[in-house]
């Protein structure tokens, strides 16, 4: 009898080990790879009825209940490359970019995605994407990579920039043709003719700039390494540093409703609030959320993403934090 019991136990252990290390079926692999509390999120986009989050391992997550629950999107060609940013051309057409020059497009508000571009030879990441409306969109990233599409992301053409292969991190602009582009080593470019001609502005900071924000035609904010935040009231002719009280790098931002300013997020769960003219309103931290890379507003709530995903804490609580000192 003891021998039979021993054999049975050994068989159970062998079956358990075999299952644990056996190749998982694609649906289970996808489920494990897209748990919203275990995937680093690099970009958030609020479409109104849906929130889209993109991040590591080619993850694209969708929430149709304002960030309470998340489901993975369908990607026809999954490269498992990190996605860095996402943008909407309208309420249905979306584009996402990432490492290996990867560009994806969706025509159904993010439910499914098709590959538009991929460059595995160079393996260089695209770090941002921007559109001024219509079918024109720009993608940019490492070593001065700058591409333009005039057909809503179906085809792309390289655009030369005289920037000595510097990394490009963020772009902003408006319908009046005024745009700015920022990158490493304090690089700031501006254009007044929708990108036909770019001017490199005189350096006012030697560190990397990760974000640029247009508040109005003249008021602009840029931010980056070591908690550096700068504001310009003359479309970049001059810049003034804003002291935010810490040296933690800042990585992402969201414009607040009704043109009331913006919130910038970064390392150490840090949050910086500026008003509509770029003046400092306050700073704070969203405790326990780690490094934050992105943010969006869902109603009156601030939804943040970063190294710990888009869900935080026990019980699957949402990283949608209503903080009166930050958002009101």
C-alpha positions in Angstrom: 0.0 0.0 0.0 2.8 2.4 0.9 4.4 1.7 -2.4 1.2 2.5 -4.3 0.9 5.8 -2.3 4.5 6.7 -3.0 4.1 6.0 -6.8 0.9 8.2 -6.8 2.7 11.1 -5.1 5.6 10.9 -7.5 3.2 10.8 -10.4 1.5 13.9 -9.2 4.8 15.8 -8.6 5.9 14.8 -12.1 2.7 16.0 -13.7 2.9 19.3 -11.8 6.5 20.0 -12.9 5.6 19.0 -16.4 2.7 21.4 -16.5 4.7 24.3 -14.9 7.5 24.2 -17.4 5.6 23.1 -20.5 5.0 25.7 -23.3 1.8 27.7 -22.6 -0.9 28.0 -25.1 -1.0 31.5 -26.8 -4.2 32.6 -24.9 -2.5 31.9 -21.5 0.8 33.5 -22.6 -1.2 36.6 -23.7 -3.0 36.7 -20.3 0.2 36.4 -18.3 1.9 39.1 -20.4 -0.8 41.6 -20.2 -1.7 41.7 -16.5 -2.2 45.5 -16.0 -0.4 45.5 -12.7 2.7 43.7 -14.0 3.4 45.5 -17.3 5.3 48.8 -17.5 3.1 51.4 -19.1 4.7 54.1 -21.2 1.7 55.8 -22.8 -1.9 56.5 -21.9 -4.7 57.8 -24.2 -8.3 58.7 -23.2 -10.8 58.4 -26.0 -13.8 59.3 -23.8 -15.5 55.9 -23.7 -12.2 54.0 -23.7 -8.7 54.3 -22.2 -5.8 52.8 -24.1 -2.5 51.9 -22.4 0.7 50.8 -24.2 3.9 49.4 -22.8 6.5 46.7 -22.6 6.5 43.5 -24.5 4.2 45.0 -27.1 1.3 45.3 -24.6 -1.8 47.2 -25.5 -4.5 47.3 -22.8 -8.0 48.6 -23.1 -10.4 49.8 -20.5 -14.1 50.5 -21.2 -15.0 51.3 -17.6 -12.7 54.3 -16.9 -9.7 52.2 -15.7 -11.5 49.8 -13.4 -10.7 46.7 -15.5 -8.4 46.0 -18.5 -8.4 43.7 -21.4 -5.6 43.0 -24.0 -6.1 44.3 -27.6 -5.6 42.0 -30.6 -2.3 42.5 -32.4 -2.0 40.7 -35.8 1.8 40.6 -35.7 3.0 40.6 -32.1 6.8 41.5 -32.1 7.0 41.7 -28.3 8.8 45.0 -28.7 8.3 47.7 -26.2 5.7 50.3 -27.2 6.5 53.9 -26.1 3.6 56.1 -27.2 0.1 56.2 -28.6 -1.9 58.9 -30.4 -5.4 59.3 -31.8 -6.2 60.8 -35.2 -9.9 60.6 -34.4 -12.1 58.5 -32.2 -11.5 55.3 -34.3 -8.0 55.7 -35.9 -5.1 55.2 -33.5 -1.3 54.8 -34.0 1.3 53.4 -31.6 5.1 53.4 -31.9 7.9 51.5 -30.2 11.3 49.8 -30.3 12.7 48.4 -33.6 11.0 51.2 -35.5 7.6 49.5 -34.8 4.5 51.3 -35.9 1.0 49.9 -35.4 -2.4 51.2 -36.5 -5.9 50.6 -35.3 -9.1 51.5 -37.2 -11.5 50.4 -34.4 -10.6 52.5 -31.4 -7.8 50.1 -30.3 -9.6 46.8 -30.3 -7.3 45.4 -33.1 -4.0 46.5 -34.5 -2.1 46.0 -37.7 1.6 46.5 -38.3 2.5 49.4 -40.6 6.3 49.5 -40.2 9.1 47.4 -38.5 12.9 47.6 -38.7 14.5 44.7 -37.0 17.9 45.4 -38.6 18.7 48.6 -36.8 16.6 47.9 -33.7 16.3 51.6 -32.9 13.4 52.8 -30.9 10.8 55.3 -31.8 10.1 57.4 -28.7 7.1 59.5 -29.7 4.3 60.2 -32.1 2.3 63.4 -32.8 -0.5 64.6 -35.0 -1.8 68.1 -35.7 -5.1 66.7 -37.0 -6.3 65.1 -40.2 -4.2 62.4 -41.8 -0.7 64.0 -41.2 1.3 62.4 -38.4 4.9 62.4 -37.2 6.9 59.7 -35.5 10.4 60.3 -34.0 13.0 58.8 -31.7 16.6 57.7 -31.3 19.5 59.1 -33.3 17.4 61.8 -34.9 14.9 59.5 -36.5 12.0 61.6 -37.8 9.3 60.2 -40.1 6.1 61.7 -41.6 3.0 60.1 -42.9 0.4 61.9 -45.0 -2.0 59.0 -45.2 -2.9 58.4 -41.6 0.1 56.1 -40.9 -0.1 53.7 -43.8 3.2 54.8 -45.4 6.1 56.8 -43.9 8.9 59.0 -45.3 12.1 59.9 -43.4 12.5 63.7 -42.8 16.0 65.0 -42.4 16.8 67.2 -39.4 20.2 68.9 -38.8 20.6 67.7 -35.2 23.7 65.4 -35.3 21.8 62.2 -34.5 20.4 63.4 -31.1 17.5 61.5 -29.6 14.1 63.1 -30.0 11.7 62.6 -27.1 8.6 64.8 -27.5 6.6 67.1 -29.8 3.8 69.6 -29.4 2.1 72.2 -31.6 -1.1 73.7 -32.9 -3.1 74.5 -36.0 -1.2 77.8 -36.6 1.9 75.9 -37.7 3.8 76.6 -34.5 5.5 73.4 -33.2 8.3 72.4 -30.9 10.4 69.2 -30.7 12.7 68.4 -27.8 15.3 65.8 -27.1 18.6 64.9 -25.4 21.3 67.4 -24.3 18.7 70.2 -24.0 17.8 70.1 -27.7 14.9 72.3 -28.7 13.7 72.8 -32.2 10.8 75.0 -33.4 8.9 75.7 -36.6 6.4 78.3 -37.6 5.4 76.7 -40.9 4.2 73.2 -39.8 7.6 71.6 -40.1 8.7 72.8 -43.5 11.7 74.5 -41.8 13.1 73.9 -38.3 15.2 76.2 -36.2 17.5 74.9 -33.4 17.1 77.2 -30.4 20.1 78.3 -28.3 20.8 75.9 -25.5 19.5 76.8 -22.1 19.9 73.4 -20.4 22.5 70.6 -21.0 20.3 67.6 -19.8 17.7 65.6 -21.6 14.2 67.0 -22.1 11.5 64.4 -22.1 8.4 66.5 -22.7 7.2 69.6 -24.4 3.7 71.2 -23.8 1.9 73.9 -25.7 -0.3 76.0 -23.4 -1.0 78.7 -25.9 0.7 80.2 -29.0 3.3 81.9 -26.8 3.2 79.9 -23.6 5.2 76.6 -23.6 6.5 74.3 -21.0 9.3 71.7 -21.2 10.6 69.3 -18.6 13.1 66.4 -18.2 16.1 65.2 -16.1 16.7 66.1 -12.4 13.3 67.7 -12.0 14.1 70.5 -14.5 11.0 72.4 -15.7 11.2 75.5 -17.9 8.5 77.9 -19.1 8.6 80.2 -22.1 6.1 83.1 -22.7 7.5 84.1 -26.1 7.4 80.8 -28.1 10.9 79.8 -27.0 12.8 83.0 -27.4 13.6 82.9 -23.7 13.1 80.3 -20.9 12.7 80.5 -17.2 13.4 77.6 -14.8 10.6 76.6 -12.4 11.9 75.3 -9.0 9.8 72.2 -8.2 11.7 71.3 -5.0 13.3 68.0 -6.0 15.7 66.5 -8.6 13.6 63.5 -9.7 13.3 63.1 -13.5 9.9 63.9 -15.0 8.7 61.7 -17.9 5.1 62.5 -18.8 2.2 64.9 -18.6 -1.5 65.5 -19.2 -3.3 68.8 -20.0 -6.1 69.5 -17.6 -9.7 70.1 -18.7 -10.9 73.6 -19.6 -7.3 74.7 -20.4 -6.6 75.1 -16.7 -3.0 73.9 -16.9 -1.2 70.6 -16.7 0.1 67.9 -14.5 3.6 66.4 -15.0 4.6 63.0 -13.5 7.9 61.3 -12.9 10.2 59.2 -10.8 9.4 58.6 -7.1 5.6 59.0 -7.9 6.2 62.7 -8.2 3.5 65.1 -9.4 3.9 68.7 -10.5 0.9 71.0 -11.2 1.2 74.1 -13.4 -1.5 76.6 -14.3 -2.5 77.8 -17.7 0.4 80.2 -17.9 2.9 77.7 -16.7 3.2 79.0 -13.1 3.8 76.5 -10.4 0.6 75.6 -8.5 2.0 72.8 -6.3 4.0 69.5 -6.1 3.3 66.2 -4.4 3.7 62.5 -4.5 1.2 59.7 -5.2 2.6 57.3 -2.5 3.7 53.8 -3.6 3.3 54.1 -7.3 7.0 54.0 -8.3 8.2 55.7 -11.4 5.4 57.3 -13.4 5.8 57.7 -17.1 2.3 58.8 -18.3 -1.0 60.3 -17.2 -4.5 61.1 -18.5 -7.6 62.6 -17.0 -10.7 60.3 -16.7 -13.4 62.7 -15.6 -12.1 64.4 -12.6 -9.6 61.7 -11.8 -5.9 61.5 -12.6 -5.1 58.1 -14.1 -1.4 57.3 -14.1 0.8 54.7 -15.7 4.4 53.6 -15.1 6.7 50.9 -13.9 3.9 49.2 -11.8 1.3 49.3 -14.6 -2.1 50.9 -14.4 -3.4 49.0 -11.3 -2.0 49.6 -7.9 -2.2 48.2 -4.4 -4.1 45.2 -3.0 -7.4 44.1 -4.3 -6.8 45.4 -7.8 -7.3 49.0 -6.9 -7.0 51.5 -9.7 -4.2 54.0 -10.0 -6.8 56.7 -10.7 -6.0 59.1 -7.9 -8.2 62.1 -7.0 -6.0 64.5 -5.2 -7.5 67.9 -4.5 -4.1 69.5 -4.1 -3.1 68.3 -7.5 -6.1 68.4 -9.8 -8.3 71.1 -8.3 
